[in-house]
Amino acid sequence: MAGYIFSLNNLNSLSDSIKNGIYSTILNIPKNRIWGAHHEGTFGDYITMKEGDNIYFFHERKLYGIGELVNIKGDCKHLNFPEADFPYEYNHASLKNRIIVNNLHGKKHRMVCTFKGAPHFFKNGVDMDDVLSSNPERFKMLRAFWKLSFIKIDDEENKALIDVILKNNEASLVTKEGIFMEKENTHEKIADLVDDKFIVKSENILASCSNNDGSVRHEMALETGILDYISNNKTNKFGEWDYLSHQVIASPFKPIDYMDKMDIFGYKYIYGFQTISKYLMIEIKKDSASSEDINQAMKYVDWINQEYSFGDYNMIQAFLVAFEFPTDVIEQRNKIAHRNFVKGRRPLISMEWDNLKLIRYHFDSHNKKLTFTEVN
C-alpha cells in the first residue's frame, strides 16, 4: 500500500490526531475567493487516498507510526462540512452540527481523513537520518519533504518506512507500552454525521477556475480533476491504476525548488500479484500545448525508464493533456516520441516504444464534468 506522512508542529496535535483517528490540513481561506495552487494540490492529495494506505506523522525530525486509513460510510476522506470545497468563509453558527473537526481552526479544516493504528502508533519516534540511512535506495519522496503539510510515498518507500519503525519499536509490540492511546467512538460519531454532501470531489475546484470555452485557469486544479477522474471512473481514457500520485520527483537530487516533478505518476500491478506491470506518466498543460511540452514529456519517460522500468520502455504509458494541440505539436510528437531499445538476452529482441498519447480536455461548467478526447 501507499503511505502518507503528515507534518505537525507540536506533540499535542500529534497525540490528539492519533487519539481521535482524524487528520485534517489547515487551509487559509484566500481573500480573493479563489483557491491557490497549494489548496488545489491538497485536494488532489486527499482524492487519491484509499482505505489501507498507511499513515505516519512527522514532528521535529522524528517520524511516528504506524496507522492505516479506514473507510467511514464508504470512504476514508470527507469534506469537513458541506461545501467546504468552495473557497468561501462560513459563519461558524451555520456549520453547527454539520462539521466534523470543530475546534479553533474548524472553518480552515476543509477535508479530513480517518485512520486507526496498524498495529499501533508508537511514542518512540525514529529520527529522520536513521530512517533515510536504513534503506537509502528506497527513500525518494521523503528526501524532498520540504515546505509541505504532507507527502505521499509509494509502496516500496512505505514498506521501508514500516520496517524501520517496527525495528525500533519491536519491544512495544510485546509489552504494549509506549503506544499512543486511541478512542473508539470518534469514528462512530462521524458515521452518524456524514452523508453525500461530505464527498470529496474535484468538480467545485474546477468550476471555481473554469472559463466559458471549457478551459481551466489553474493547472493544479486540472491535475486534481484528472486524479479524480482516473480514481473514480473504471472506464476512462487513461486506464485503471493501483497507485496514483502527483508532483513526483523526476530528477537527480538537488535543491528542492529546482527539482523537476511529474504532474501525475502511477503504476498498476499484474492482477492478483504485487508485481508492477505498467507505469503511468501524465504531463498537463491548461492551455495550448507546445513542442517543448513534447520534449518535457519524453524527458519524464526517460526518467521512468531509468529509475523504475530499468530499460523496458514498454512498461510506460505516457500522456500529454492540454486544451489545444497545434499541428506543429502533433508533428513533433510523431517525430521524436519514439524510443528504440533491446529486451532480453538470448535472444536479443529489438523493440520500439511510441506510446505518448495526446489528450484534449474540456470542462463542462454546467454539468461540472471533465471530458477527454484523444488527438491522433
VEXDRENGU-932096 format. One record per residue (C-alpha): residue number from 1; residue in one letter; x, y, z. Coordinates in steps of 0.001 Angstrom, whole numbers, plus 524288, in hexadecimal, padded with zeros to 5 digits. Example, Ala and Ser with C-alpha at 12.3 -4.5 7.8 and 13.67 -1.06 7.14 Angstrom:
BEGIN
<site seq="1" type="a" x="8300C" y="7EE6C" z="81E78"/>
<site seq="2" type="s" x="83566" y="7FBDC" z="81BE4"/>
END
This chain:
BEGIN
<site seq="1" type="m" x="80000" y="80000" z="80000"/>
<site seq="2" type="a" x="803A7" y="80E47" z="7FEBA"/>
<site seq="3" type="g" x="806B3" y="816EA" z="80A57"/>
<site seq="4" type="y" x="80444" y="824E3" z="80EC8"/>
<site seq="5" type="i" x="80D2C" y="82C9D" z="817C5"/>
<site seq="6" type="f" x="806C1" y="8381A" z="81EBB"/>
<site seq="7" type="s" x="80EC1" y="8430A" z="824B3"/>
<site seq="8" type="l" x="80A0E" y="84872" z="831C1"/>
<site seq="9" type="n" x="80FB0" y="853C2" z="8396F"/>
<site seq="10" type="n" x="80DF7" y="84E4C" z="8472A"/>
<site seq="11" type="l" x="80C85" y="8416F" z="84E58"/>
<site seq="12" type="n" x="7FF37" y="84510" z="853D7"/>
<site seq="13" type="s" x="7F9B3" y="84613" z="84618"/>
<site seq="14" type="l" x="80009" y="83918" z="842CD"/>
<site seq="15" type="s" x="7FA54" y="83285" z="84ED5"/>
<site seq="16" type="d" x="7ECC0" y="83849" z="84C92"/>
<site seq="17" type="s" x="7EC9E" y="83434" z="83E56"/>
<site seq="18" type="i" x="7F06C" y="8263D" z="841B8"/>
<site seq="19" type="k" x="7E6D7" y="825A0" z="84D11"/>
<site seq="20" type="n" x="7DB75" y="829A3" z="84473"/>
<site seq="21" type="g" x="7DFE9" y="82294" z="8382B"/>
<site seq="22" type="i" x="7DE3F" y="82EF0" z="83010"/>
<site seq="23" type="y" x="7E79E" y="83786" z="82884"/>
<site seq="24" type="s" x="7E40E" y="8443D" z="821DE"/>
<site seq="25" type="t" x="7EC9C" y="84E3F" z="81B0F"/>
<site seq="26" type="i" x="7EACC" y="85C83" z="81EB9"/>
<site seq="27" type="l" x="7E839" y="864A1" z="81287"/>
<site seq="28" type="n" x="7E854" y="87360" z="8137D"/>
<site seq="29" type="i" x="7DCB5" y="87874" z="80BDE"/>
<site seq="30" type="p" x="7E0D6" y="8816F" z="800A1"/>
<site seq="31" type="k" x="7DBDF" y="88F5A" z="801AA"/>
<site seq="32" type="n" x="7D919" y="88FBD" z="7F30E"/>
<site seq="33" type="r" x="7D05A" y="883B0" z="7F420"/>
<site seq="34" type="i" x="7D8C9" y="87C1F" z="7EA89"/>
<site seq="35" type="w" x="7DFEF" y="86FD2" z="7EE98"/>
<site seq="36" type="g" x="7EEA4" y="87079" z="7ECC0"/>
<site seq="37" type="a" x="7F71D" y="865A0" z="7E731"/>
<site seq="38" type="h" x="7FABD" y="8608F" z="7F4B2"/>
<site seq="39" type="h" x="7EC5E" y="85FB0" z="7F87F"/>
<site seq="40" type="e" x="7E8FA" y="8586C" z="7EBFD"/>
<site seq="41" type="g" x="7F4A2" y="84F63" z="7ED94"/>
<site seq="42" type="t" x="7F03B" y="84BE1" z="7FB4C"/>
<site seq="43" type="f" x="7E2DA" y="8480A" z="7F61A"/>
<site seq="44" type="g" x="7E9E0" y="83FA1" z="7EC12"/>
<site seq="45" type="d" x="7F18E" y="838D3" z="7F6C2"/>
<site seq="46" type="y" x="7E527" y="83584" z="7FE2A"/>
<site seq="47" type="i" x="7DE27" y="830B6" z="7F1F8"/>
<site seq="48" type="t" x="7E81F" y="825CC" z="7EFED"/>
<site seq="49" type="m" x="7E71A" y="820BF" z="7FDEE"/>
<site seq="50" type="k" x="7E23F" y="812BF" z="7FF04"/>
<site seq="51" type="e" x="7DEA2" y="809EA" z="80A40"/>
<site seq="52" type="g" x="7EA85" y="80240" z="80EAC"/>
<site seq="53" type="d" x="7F47F" y="80CB6" z="80B2E"/>
<site seq="54" type="n" x="7FDC0" y="80ED8" z="8168A"/>
<site seq="55" type="i" x="7FEA2" y="81B0C" z="81EF9"/>
<site seq="56" type="y" x="80A64" y="8212F" z="825C2"/>
<site seq="57" type="f" x="80D2B" y="82DE8" z="82CC9"/>
<site seq="58" type="f" x="81941" y="83668" z="82C42"/>
<site seq="59" type="h" x="81D42" y="83F87" z="8373B"/>
<site seq="60" type="e" x="82A88" y="8459A" z="83A11"/>
<site seq="61" type="r" x="832BF" y="83C2C" z="83212"/>
<site seq="62" type="k" x="82B90" y="83013" z="836CF"/>
<site seq="63" type="l" x="821E3" y="82726" z="83007"/>
<site seq="64" type="y" x="816DF" y="8209F" z="83781"/>
<site seq="65" type="g" x="80E8E" y="81549" z="832EA"/>
<site seq="66" type="i" x="8080F" y="80C96" z="82F3E"/>
<site seq="67" type="g" x="7F9E4" y="80EA7" z="82B51"/>
<site seq="68" type="e" x="7F11A" y="80B9D" z="81FE0"/>
<site seq="69" type="l" x="7E5B9" y="8129C" z="81986"/>
<site seq="70" type="v" x="7D848" y="80CEF" z="81C59"/>
<site seq="71" type="n" x="7CB6C" y="80F2C" z="81575"/>
<site seq="72" type="i" x="7BFCD" y="81584" z="81BFB"/>
<site seq="73" type="k" x="7B360" y="8152B" z="813FB"/>
<site seq="74" type="g" x="7BAFA" y="80FBB" z="80872"/>
<site seq="75" type="d" x="7C6A8" y="818F1" z="80835"/>
<site seq="76" type="c" x="7D287" y="81C91" z="8104A"/>
<site seq="77" type="k" x="7D201" y="82B1E" z="80D10"/>
<site seq="78" type="h" x="7C6F1" y="834D6" z="80E4B"/>
<site seq="79" type="l" x="7C461" y="8434A" z="80D7C"/>
<site seq="80" type="n" x="7C4D6" y="84900" z="81B19"/>
<site seq="81" type="f" x="7B78D" y="84F16" z="8189E"/>
<site seq="82" type="p" x="7AE77" y="8504B" z="80CD6"/>
<site seq="83" type="e" x="7B3D5" y="85937" z="80214"/>
<site seq="84" type="a" x="7C111" y="859DB" z="808C0"/>
<site seq="85" type="d" x="7C735" y="858D8" z="7FB37"/>
<site seq="86" type="f" x="7C2C6" y="866AC" z="7F7E2"/>
<site seq="87" type="p" x="7CCCF" y="87140" z="7FB5D"/>
<site seq="88" type="y" x="7C374" y="878D5" z="803E7"/>
<site seq="89" type="e" x="7C2F3" y="87CEE" z="81208"/>
<site seq="90" type="y" x="7B7A6" y="876F0" z="81968"/>
<site seq="91" type="n" x="7B060" y="87B9A" z="82551"/>
<site seq="92" type="h" x="7B3E0" y="8728C" z="83072"/>
<site seq="93" type="a" x="7A5D4" y="8720B" z="8352B"/>
<site seq="94" type="s" x="7A135" y="86D47" z="827E2"/>
<site seq="95" type="l" x="7AA32" y="86180" z="828F4"/>
<site seq="96" type="k" x="7A564" y="85D3C" z="83639"/>
<site seq="97" type="n" x="7A26C" y="84EAD" z="836A4"/>
<site seq="98" type="r" x="7A785" y="84D2A" z="8289B"/>
<site seq="99" type="i" x="7B627" y="84DD1" z="82ADD"/>
<site seq="100" type="i" x="7BF72" y="842A0" z="82DF3"/>
<site seq="101" type="v" x="7CB5E" y="849BA" z="8335D"/>
<site seq="102" type="n" x="7C58F" y="8549E" z="83B75"/>
<site seq="103" type="n" x="7D0D3" y="85B38" z="8426A"/>
<site seq="104" type="l" x="7D737" y="868A0" z="84240"/>
<site seq="105" type="h" x="7DAF1" y="866D1" z="833ED"/>
<site seq="106" type="g" x="7CE9D" y="85F5D" z="83031"/>
<site seq="107" type="k" x="7CB2B" y="867F1" z="8248D"/>
<site seq="108" type="k" x="7D8FD" y="86687" z="81F32"/>
<site seq="109" type="h" x="7D81A" y="857BE" z="81F84"/>
<site seq="110" type="r" x="7D21B" y="854AC" z="81250"/>
<site seq="111" type="m" x="7D4C9" y="84605" z="8111A"/>
<site seq="112" type="v" x="7D6FF" y="83B1D" z="81AD0"/>
<site seq="113" type="c" x="7DC21" y="82D4C" z="819CA"/>
<site seq="114" type="t" x="7D975" y="82271" z="8237F"/>
<site seq="115" type="f" x="7E2F0" y="8181D" z="82837"/>
<site seq="116" type="k" x="7E683" y="80E7A" z="832EB"/>
<site seq="117" type="g" x="7F30D" y="808A7" z="83859"/>
<site seq="118" type="a" x="7F8C9" y="7FDB2" z="8301F"/>
<site seq="119" type="p" x="7FC1A" y="7F7B7" z="83941"/>
<site seq="120" type="h" x="7FF40" y="803A6" z="841BA"/>
<site seq="121" type="f" x="804D3" y="8114E" z="841C4"/>
<site seq="122" type="f" x="81162" y="8106E" z="84991"/>
<site seq="123" type="k" x="815F9" y="81B79" z="85263"/>
<site seq="124" type="n" x="82401" y="8184D" z="84EDD"/>
<site seq="125" type="g" x="825BE" y="8204D" z="84288"/>
<site seq="126" type="v" x="830E3" y="81D2C" z="8393A"/>
<site seq="127" type="d" x="83A62" y="827E3" z="83560"/>
<site seq="128" type="m" x="839E1" y="82BD6" z="82712"/>
<site seq="129" type="d" x="84858" y="828DC" z="8250E"/>
<site seq="130" type="d" x="8467E" y="81B35" z="82A93"/>
<site seq="131" type="v" x="83AEE" y="81915" z="82192"/>
<site seq="132" type="l" x="84206" y="81D96" z="81554"/>
<site seq="133" type="s" x="84E4C" y="815CF" z="81867"/>
<site seq="134" type="s" x="846A0" y="80958" z="81B3F"/>
<site seq="135" type="n" x="843B3" y="806E7" z="80CD9"/>
<site seq="136" type="p" x="84979" y="811F4" z="80499"/>
<site seq="137" type="e" x="8453D" y="80CBF" z="7F75B"/>
<site seq="138" type="r" x="836E9" y="80C26" z="7FB1F"/>
<site seq="139" type="f" x="834F4" y="819F9" z="80030"/>
<site seq="140" type="k" x="8323B" y="823D5" z="7F564"/>
<site seq="141" type="m" x="826C8" y="82C93" z="7F8ED"/>
<site seq="142" type="l" x="82A84" y="82D14" z="80753"/>
<site seq="143" type="r" x="83774" y="83372" z="803B5"/>
<site seq="144" type="a" x="82FCF" y="83E99" z="7FD95"/>
<site seq="145" type="f" x="8264B" y="840B6" z="808E2"/>
<site seq="146" type="w" x="82798" y="84F74" z="809B1"/>
<site seq="147" type="k" x="81DBE" y="85A89" z="80B7E"/>
<site seq="148" type="l" x="81256" y="8510D" z="80A6F"/>
<site seq="149" type="s" x="8079A" y="84D41" z="813E9"/>
<site seq="150" type="f" x="8089B" y="83F22" z="80F7C"/>
<site seq="151" type="i" x="80DDD" y="8364C" z="804DB"/>
<site seq="152" type="k" x="80A12" y="8297E" z="7FE91"/>
<site seq="153" type="i" x="813C6" y="81E56" z="7FD41"/>
<site seq="154" type="d" x="812DF" y="8125E" z="7F48F"/>
<site seq="155" type="d" x="81206" y="80426" z="7F8B2"/>
<site seq="156" type="e" x="820A9" y="80192" z="7F94C"/>
<site seq="157" type="e" x="8239D" y="80DE0" z="800FE"/>
<site seq="158" type="n" x="8181C" y="80AEA" z="809D6"/>
<site seq="159" type="k" x="81D0B" y="7FD19" z="80C70"/>
<site seq="160" type="a" x="82A84" y="80255" z="80FCD"/>
<site seq="161" type="l" x="8248E" y="80C0B" z="81962"/>
<site seq="162" type="i" x="81C4D" y="80180" z="81FDC"/>
<site seq="163" type="d" x="82874" y="7F917" z="82160"/>
<site seq="164" type="v" x="830AC" y="8035B" z="8283A"/>
<site seq="165" type="i" x="825B5" y="80792" z="8316B"/>
<site seq="166" type="l" x="822A6" y="7F984" z="83542"/>
<site seq="167" type="k" x="83102" y="7F65E" z="83781"/>
<site seq="168" type="n" x="8321A" y="801EE" z="840B1"/>
<site seq="169" type="n" x="825C3" y="7FE24" z="8480E"/>
<site seq="170" type="e" x="82676" y="7EF56" z="84818"/>
<site seq="171" type="a" x="825D6" y="7EE88" z="856F8"/>
<site seq="172" type="s" x="81962" y="7F6B3" z="8575B"/>
<site seq="173" type="l" x="8129A" y="7ECD3" z="84EA6"/>
<site seq="174" type="v" x="813E0" y="7E338" z="859EC"/>
<site seq="175" type="t" x="8128B" y="7EBE6" z="865F0"/>
<site seq="176" type="k" x="80841" y="7F512" z="86028"/>
<site seq="177" type="e" x="80F61" y="80030" z="866F6"/>
<site seq="178" type="g" x="81369" y="80CDD" z="86063"/>
<site seq="179" type="i" x="80741" y="80D0E" z="857DA"/>
<site seq="180" type="f" x="7FE67" y="818A8" z="8553F"/>
<site seq="181" type="m" x="7F081" y="81733" z="85A3E"/>
<site seq="182" type="e" x="7E557" y="8165F" z="85069"/>
<site seq="183" type="k" x="7D6FC" y="81945" z="852DC"/>
<site seq="184" type="e" x="7CCFA" y="80FD9" z="84D86"/>
<site seq="185" type="n" x="7C0D6" y="81838" z="84C0E"/>
<site seq="186" type="t" x="7C59A" y="82399" z="843A9"/>
<site seq="187" type="h" x="7C39F" y="81C6D" z="836DC"/>
<site seq="188" type="e" x="7B5FE" y="8186C" z="83B1A"/>
<site seq="189" type="k" x="7B278" y="826B8" z="83D06"/>
<site seq="190" type="i" x="7B7A3" y="829F5" z="82F7D"/>
<site seq="191" type="a" x="7AF90" y="81EF1" z="829A9"/>
<site seq="192" type="d" x="7A35D" y="824E0" z="82FC0"/>
<site seq="193" type="l" x="7A6A2" y="83228" z="829DD"/>
<site seq="194" type="v" x="7AB79" y="8305D" z="81BF3"/>
<site seq="195" type="d" x="7A318" y="82E9B" z="80FDF"/>
<site seq="196" type="d" x="7A4D3" y="830D9" z="80142"/>
<site seq="197" type="k" x="7A72C" y="83F60" z="803A1"/>
<site seq="198" type="f" x="7B430" y="83BF0" z="809F4"/>
<site seq="199" type="i" x="7B9D5" y="834F2" z="7FDFF"/>
<site seq="200" type="v" x="7C722" y="839F9" z="7F988"/>
<site seq="201" type="k" x="7C67E" y="83CF4" z="7EAF7"/>
<site seq="202" type="s" x="7CD70" y="845F2" z="7E189"/>
<site seq="203" type="e" x="7C1B9" y="84BE0" z="7DAAD"/>
<site seq="204" type="n" x="7C095" y="85818" z="7E316"/>
<site seq="205" type="i" x="7CF50" y="85A26" z="7E2A6"/>
<site seq="206" type="l" x="7CEC2" y="859F7" z="7D3D2"/>
<site seq="207" type="a" x="7C264" y="8621B" z="7D2F0"/>
<site seq="208" type="s" x="7C85D" y="86CFE" z="7DB09"/>
<site seq="209" type="c" x="7D32C" y="86F12" z="7D0F1"/>
<site seq="210" type="s" x="7CCB1" y="86B23" z="7C426"/>
<site seq="211" type="n" x="7CAF6" y="87357" z="7B7DF"/>
<site seq="212" type="n" x="7BF30" y="873FB" z="7AEED"/>
<site seq="213" type="d" x="7C694" y="86D1A" z="7A3FA"/>
<site seq="214" type="g" x="7C8AB" y="860E3" z="7AC42"/>
<site seq="215" type="s" x="7D69A" y="863BC" z="7B056"/>
<site seq="216" type="v" x="7DB63" y="8649F" z="7BE5A"/>
<site seq="217" type="r" x="7E3AD" y="86FCB" z="7C38E"/>
<site seq="218" type="h" x="7EBAE" y="867EF" z="7CD53"/>
<site seq="219" type="e" x="7F412" y="85C3F" z="7C9AC"/>
<site seq="220" type="m" x="7F3C1" y="8570A" z="7D790"/>
<site seq="221" type="a" x="7E4E5" y="8570D" z="7D74B"/>
<site seq="222" type="l" x="7E554" y="84F97" z="7CA74"/>
<site seq="223" type="e" x="7EF2A" y="84631" z="7D075"/>
<site seq="224" type="t" x="7E5DE" y="843D2" z="7DBC9"/>
<site seq="225" type="g" x="7DA96" y="841DF" z="7D260"/>
<site seq="226" type="i" x="7E21C" y="837A9" z="7CAA3"/>
<site seq="227" type="l" x="7E5CF" y="83063" z="7D71C"/>
<site seq="228" type="d" x="7D771" y="83054" z="7DAD9"/>
<site seq="229" type="y" x="7D36D" y="82BD9" z="7CD3B"/>
<site seq="230" type="i" x="7DCF6" y="8206E" z="7CD20"/>
<site seq="231" type="s" x="7DA22" y="81C80" z="7DB2D"/>
<site seq="232" type="n" x="7CB69" y="81C25" z="7D9A3"/>
<site seq="233" type="n" x="7C932" y="817A1" z="7CBA2"/>
<site seq="234" type="k" x="7CC64" y="8098C" z="7C88D"/>
<site seq="235" type="t" x="7CAF1" y="80C4A" z="7BA0A"/>
<site seq="236" type="n" x="7D2DE" y="81835" z="7B676"/>
<site seq="237" type="k" x="7DCC9" y="81D48" z="7ACB6"/>
<site seq="238" type="f" x="7E843" y="81A97" z="7B5BA"/>
<site seq="239" type="g" x="7E53B" y="80CDD" z="7BA86"/>
<site seq="240" type="e" x="7E495" y="80715" z="7C831"/>
<site seq="241" type="w" x="7EFFA" y="808FC" z="7D184"/>
<site seq="242" type="d" x="7F2BB" y="80358" z="7DEEB"/>
<site seq="243" type="y" x="7FB42" y="80EAB" z="7E34A"/>
<site seq="244" type="l" x="7F9C5" y="81CFD" z="7DFBA"/>
<site seq="245" type="s" x="80144" y="828CD" z="7E45C"/>
<site seq="246" type="h" x="804C0" y="83642" z="7DF75"/>
<site seq="247" type="q" x="8104F" y="83F77" z="7DFAC"/>
<site seq="248" type="v" x="8198E" y="833D9" z="7E050"/>
<site seq="249" type="i" x="8282E" y="83665" z="7DFB8"/>
<site seq="250" type="a" x="82E2C" y="8339E" z="7D270"/>
<site seq="251" type="s" x="83C1D" y="83889" z="7D32E"/>
<site seq="252" type="p" x="848BD" y="835CE" z="7DA73"/>
<site seq="253" type="f" x="84931" y="83B2B" z="7E839"/>
<site seq="254" type="k" x="84B97" y="849D9" z="7E8A9"/>
<site seq="255" type="p" x="845C3" y="855AB" z="7EFC1"/>
<site seq="256" type="i" x="83749" y="852B6" z="7F171"/>
<site seq="257" type="d" x="83253" y="85ED4" z="7EA77"/>
<site seq="258" type="y" x="839BE" y="85AF7" z="7DE24"/>
<site seq="259" type="m" x="8358B" y="84CD5" z="7DD5A"/>
<site seq="260" type="d" x="82DA2" y="8484F" z="7D1A4"/>
<site seq="261" type="k" x="820BD" y="8420B" z="7D544"/>
<site seq="262" type="m" x="81759" y="839C2" z="7CD72"/>
<site seq="263" type="d" x="80988" y="83F0D" z="7CDE4"/>
<site seq="264" type="i" x="803A2" y="83181" z="7CF9B"/>
<site seq="265" type="f" x="80A96" y="824A3" z="7D1BF"/>
<site seq="266" type="g" x="804F0" y="81742" z="7D451"/>
<site seq="267" type="y" x="80623" y="808BF" z="7D27D"/>
<site seq="268" type="k" x="7FDD4" y="7FC8A" z="7D1C7"/>
<site seq="269" type="y" x="8000E" y="7EE9F" z="7D62C"/>
<site seq="270" type="i" x="7FE55" y="7E1DC" z="7CF16"/>
<site seq="271" type="y" x="7F0FF" y="7DD95" z="7D3E2"/>
<site seq="272" type="g" x="7F20E" y="7D55D" z="7E02C"/>
<site seq="273" type="f" x="8007C" y="7D843" z="7E251"/>
<site seq="274" type="q" x="808F2" y="7E319" z="7E7F0"/>
<site seq="275" type="t" x="810B8" y="7E3D4" z="7DB4C"/>
<site seq="276" type="i" x="81076" y="7F0BE" z="7D400"/>
<site seq="277" type="s" x="80CC6" y="7EF3A" z="7C5BC"/>
<site seq="278" type="k" x="80B5C" y="7FD55" z="7C102"/>
<site seq="279" type="y" x="80F42" y="80B27" z="7C4B7"/>
<site seq="280" type="l" x="80748" y="81760" z="7C206"/>
<site seq="281" type="m" x="80C34" y="82505" z="7BEDA"/>
<site seq="282" type="i" x="80357" y="83099" z="7BC09"/>
<site seq="283" type="e" x="8085D" y="83E19" z="7B888"/>
<site seq="284" type="i" x="7FDE2" y="848A8" z="7B973"/>
<site seq="285" type="k" x="7FC59" y="855D4" z="7B2CE"/>
<site seq="286" type="k" x="7F04B" y="85DFC" z="7B574"/>
<site seq="287" type="d" x="7F189" y="8658C" z="7A8B4"/>
<site seq="288" type="s" x="7F6C4" y="86211" z="79B56"/>
<site seq="289" type="a" x="801E4" y="85843" z="79B09"/>
<site seq="290" type="s" x="80F01" y="85BC4" z="79514"/>
<site seq="291" type="s" x="819D8" y="853E7" z="78EBF"/>
<site seq="292" type="e" x="821E4" y="855AF" z="79B11"/>
<site seq="293" type="d" x="81750" y="84E7E" z="7A2A8"/>
<site seq="294" type="i" x="819EC" y="8427C" z="79A43"/>
<site seq="295" type="n" x="8284A" y="8436F" z="79DE8"/>
<site seq="296" type="q" x="824D2" y="844B4" z="7AC46"/>
<site seq="297" type="a" x="81BB5" y="83903" z="7ABDA"/>
<site seq="298" type="m" x="8263A" y="830B1" z="7A58B"/>
<site seq="299" type="k" x="82FFC" y="8351C" z="7AFC7"/>
<site seq="300" type="y" x="826EC" y="82F5D" z="7BA15"/>
<site seq="301" type="v" x="8251F" y="822F4" z="7B21C"/>
<site seq="302" type="d" x="833DC" y="8213E" z="7B1E9"/>
<site seq="303" type="w" x="8346F" y="823C0" z="7C094"/>
<site seq="304" type="i" x="82A5F" y="81929" z="7C35C"/>
<site seq="305" type="n" x="831C3" y="80FE3" z="7BA7D"/>
<site seq="306" type="q" x="83E58" y="812B7" z="7C1D2"/>
<site seq="307" type="e" x="8390E" y="81292" z="7CFBA"/>
<site seq="308" type="y" x="82D85" y="80944" z="7CF53"/>
<site seq="309" type="s" x="82C41" y="80087" z="7C352"/>
<site seq="310" type="f" x="83AFA" y="7FEA0" z="7C19E"/>
<site seq="311" type="g" x="83BD7" y="7FE89" z="7B2ED"/>
<site seq="312" type="d" x="82E4E" y="7F95A" z="7AF92"/>
<site seq="313" type="y" x="8275C" y="804C9" z="7A920"/>
<site seq="314" type="n" x="81B91" y="7FC26" z="7A65F"/>
<site seq="315" type="m" x="817FE" y="7FD38" z="7B4C0"/>
<site seq="316" type="i" x="8154A" y="80BCD" z="7B311"/>
<site seq="317" type="q" x="8087B" y="81212" z="7AEF6"/>
<site seq="318" type="a" x="80A00" y="820B2" z="7ACDF"/>
<site seq="319" type="f" x="80039" y="82B8F" z="7AA84"/>
<site seq="320" type="l" x="800E4" y="83A04" z="7A79E"/>
<site seq="321" type="v" x="7F437" y="840DC" z="7AB48"/>
<site seq="322" type="a" x="7F12F" y="84E80" z="7A639"/>
<site seq="323" type="f" x="7E5D2" y="856EB" z="7A1EC"/>
<site seq="324" type="e" x="7EACC" y="857E7" z="793F7"/>
<site seq="325" type="f" x="7F4F7" y="8513E" z="78B76"/>
<site seq="326" type="p" x="7FA3C" y="85948" z="78015"/>
<site seq="327" type="t" x="7FECB" y="851E8" z="77418"/>
<site seq="328" type="d" x="80D2E" y="8540E" z="7772A"/>
<site seq="329" type="v" x="80B86" y="84D5D" z="78460"/>
<site seq="330" type="i" x="80571" y="84163" z="77E1B"/>
<site seq="331" type="e" x="8107C" y="84127" z="7742E"/>
<site seq="332" type="q" x="81A89" y="84247" z="77F0F"/>
<site seq="333" type="r" x="81444" y="836C8" z="78621"/>
<site seq="334" type="n" x="814B0" y="82E9E" z="779C4"/>
<site seq="335" type="k" x="822D3" y="8327A" z="7778D"/>
<site seq="336" type="i" x="82954" y="830A6" z="784D5"/>
<site seq="337" type="a" x="8203C" y="828C6" z="78D9F"/>
<site seq="338" type="h" x="826C3" y="81BE0" z="78A55"/>
<site seq="339" type="r" x="830BB" y="813B1" z="7915F"/>
<site seq="340" type="n" x="8381F" y="807F4" z="78C11"/>
<site seq="341" type="f" x="83CA1" y="7FE3C" z="79639"/>
<site seq="342" type="v" x="8410A" y="7F043" z="797D5"/>
<site seq="343" type="k" x="83A15" y="7E675" z="7A067"/>
<site seq="344" type="g" x="83EBF" y="7D923" z="7A4B7"/>
<site seq="345" type="r" x="84C0A" y="7D2A2" z="7A3CD"/>
<site seq="346" type="r" x="84B48" y="7C5FF" z="79C35"/>
<site seq="347" type="p" x="84605" y="7C989" z="792B3"/>
<site seq="348" type="l" x="846D1" y="7D865" z="79263"/>
<site seq="349" type="i" x="83A0F" y="7DE74" z="78DFC"/>
<site seq="350" type="s" x="83A18" y="7EBF6" z="787CA"/>
<site seq="351" type="m" x="82DED" y="7F3BA" z="78B47"/>
<site seq="352" type="e" x="82847" y="80143" z="78929"/>
<site seq="353" type="w" x="82042" y="8095E" z="792B2"/>
<site seq="354" type="d" x="816B5" y="813B1" z="78DB5"/>
<site seq="355" type="n" x="80C8E" y="81494" z="79879"/>
<site seq="356" type="l" x="80B26" y="82339" z="79AC6"/>
<site seq="357" type="k" x="7FCE0" y="826BD" z="798EE"/>
<site seq="358" type="l" x="7F7C1" y="83488" z="7972A"/>
<site seq="359" type="i" x="7EB24" y="8371F" z="79EA0"/>
<site seq="360" type="r" x="7E2AE" y="84332" z="79D1E"/>
<site seq="361" type="y" x="7DAB9" y="846C2" z="7A929"/>
<site seq="362" type="h" x="7CE17" y="84E68" z="7AA83"/>
<site seq="363" type="f" x="7C6EF" y="85267" z="7B6DB"/>
<site seq="364" type="d" x="7B82E" y="8536A" z="7B609"/>
<site seq="365" type="s" x="7B53D" y="85DE1" z="7C027"/>
<site seq="366" type="h" x="7A6A3" y="85B13" z="7BFA4"/>
<site seq="367" type="n" x="7A7E1" y="84CA8" z="7C311"/>
<site seq="368" type="k" x="7B4E9" y="84E92" z="7CA14"/>
<site seq="369" type="k" x="7BB34" y="8437B" z="7C27A"/>
<site seq="370" type="l" x="7C870" y="841B2" z="7BC1F"/>
<site seq="371" type="t" x="7C89F" y="83AE7" z="7AEF6"/>
<site seq="372" type="f" x="7D44D" y="8364B" z="7A71B"/>
<site seq="373" type="t" x="7D6A3" y="833D2" z="798A9"/>
<site seq="374" type="e" x="7E29A" y="82D70" z="792BD"/>
<site seq="375" type="v" x="7E97B" y="83517" z="78803"/>
<site seq="376" type="n" x="7EFB0" y="82CE8" z="77D4C"/>
END
